[in-house]
Amino acid sequence: MACLGGLAFANGKVWKVTIVTDTKQPFATDTRDGFVAALDSYLARRGESTAYAVYDTELSTIKAAGIVDAIEASAPDLIFTINYPTAFADLNVTAKLKDPKYRFISENAIPVQSGMAANWERPGGNVTGVSIFLRFNSQIKLMKRIRPEAKKLVVYSWDAMKLLNDWYSAEVRRACAEEGVELVAFGLVPSIEAEQAFLLQYADKGSEYFLSGIVSAWVHDDGSPADLATLEGVFIREKVHIPMVCYDENPLKTFAIAGACVIWADIGAQAAEKGLRILDGAKPGDMSWDYPREYNIILNLAAAKALGISIPQSLINAAYRVYTDFDGHYAGQGR
């Protein structure tokens, strides 16, 4: 357990807030830090402050059970969960604490599939949240700005992410129907080797084709961890000759061409705004589960050049960040 937060203001209310995260990967720490910064700022304006307890499940059911015990013992005013794509924290912590006195905000892309919400508009129970995915229409529209003839989409994901893949498959199919794009394949792969084999099927397709990934296969055929920087990033850059759009900035640094990318810190800030309403008496289950409210357009000119694609200058001018090589150098803003 780690502690965050500042000193209490004189005579001010000190709220007890627990954060449960499944991982210390950058997306999770950025989301956590955005939540803490925003909530502290809002409360400071009212002469109030926060006392934080932060737990990491490490994707362990034993650790999760201990976190449930700790929450029951401390009775926090608010709990924020930052989920691995499998919704592990919600399934193993949130779902165990259904009493209305435990009030949850969740970063979770699959609230209905994981059983946390009855529906997105009115979740019910003692939890509300924010997704990590934009509507997929954003990625399609961005690709069409870059390559107007693009109308055949190939998607892949790690098959271990079943609940997420179920939701994302429906989301992609909906967006493709609305945008006039054919979903050629939605490939579910068990390993990095299988991912590579799947991608090679489409490596040299024509300019109508484009690619998007959901969650990469982080393991080899034998179950050991895979080095994605080389086995995915370098592989796609060198072997797969169709452009890729993505929702996260990291692939833009090394192989993808463009993305309408989520802003992890702002997802945390968005959750903090919901948290403030809950501390002021709103019932979580009455508050809609929301999509991310902001995103950044990010481009990689080196990836475009390697594919013989010219990105319109108007789009370059509108981008938040433009990578100029595969070594992390960029023009544009920092955050």
Beta strands, then each sheet from edge to edge (+ up, - down):
strand 1: 14-21
strand 2: 49-56
strand 3: 78-82
strand 4: 104-107
strand 5: 127-130
strand 6: 152-158
strand 7: 182-189
strand 8: 209-213
strand 9: 244-246
strand 10: 258-262
strand 11: 295-300
strand 12: 321-323
strand 13: 330-332
sheet 1: 2+ 1+ 3+ 4+ 5+
sheet 2: 7+ 6+ 8+ 9+ 10+ 11- 12- 13+
end
